Each structure stands twice: as C-alpha cells, then as structure tokens.
Amino acid sequence: VQLQASGGGLVQPGGSLRLSCATSGFSLDYYAIGWFRQAPGKEREPVSCISAGDGTTNYADSVKGRFSIPRDNAKSTVYLQMNSLKPEDTGRYYCNVGQHWGQGTLVTVSS
C-alpha cells in the first residue's frame, strides 16, 4: 500500500487549494480513505473521509461547507478540495487508509 499526497502550498485567506492522494496497492472500491491534518504544536486530527462503495462522506465541523473529498476510482486518487481557506487550516495534511499513512503535504494559509 502506498499513499502519495501532493498539492500543498502557500495560499492567502479565502483562497482555494486541491490536494491529491495518489494510491496504489489496493482498490478504492473496497477501502475507505481519509484526510487528516496536523497543525504545528497540535495533535493530528481528522478532516474528512469517504467510504468505499457508495462514497458516503464525513467532515469535521470546522471544515463543513468549505471542503469536499471527491474520489476518482479509475485514477486511484482521492482529492481534498479546500475552499474559503482560513489561517487555522494551516498544517500538514495526510491521507490515510487503515494503518497506512502518506508522507503529508504542507498547507500554509497566510497573507
């Protein structure tokens, strides 16, 4: 199992970013996948997840209405579309399936 997160960067408050998690070694048809983030000095926290099959999604209260988690099974890739970004969204974002973690991609929201 491999998870490769990308797409992070520096963005101004109110801006948007789309993170990608390219996966291999398993099928998104059968496994749920999630995004987590860790801000400096804080514990890692869940952001969003999407189930296998019907693709039911869940979001942390702090990102509801701003983030979405589209999935492209043909490309074995899950995205995190982040809109209306806030400084408190700053952190390293990780994708996760089971006990497997990607290396993370850094998002910095700052003017």
Secondary structure, 3 states (H helix, E strand, C coil): CEEEEECCEEECCCCCEEEEEEEECCCCCCCCEEEEEECCCCCCEEEEEECCCCCCEEECCCCCCCEECCEEHHHCEEEEEECCCCHHHCEEEEEEECCEECCCEEEEECC
